[in-house]
Amino acid sequence: MEKLQIYHGPIGKEEGERRLGQDGRDGCYLVRDSDSVPGVFCLCVLCRGYVYTYRLHQ
């Protein structure tokens, strides 16, 4: 996962939302470590100004 450009590591929810908001394009996304569940990743997708977060279990 660490080799992917979409992976942003152990950033918090707010930082992930900030980064997507800076891009501002619908459909932009990133993957980060979950704040609340160890070993789980979160896929965060910007759509119409809102960030949707989906947990990715291995």
Helices and strands as residue ranges (DSSP letters): H 13-23, E 29-33, E 41-47, E 50-56
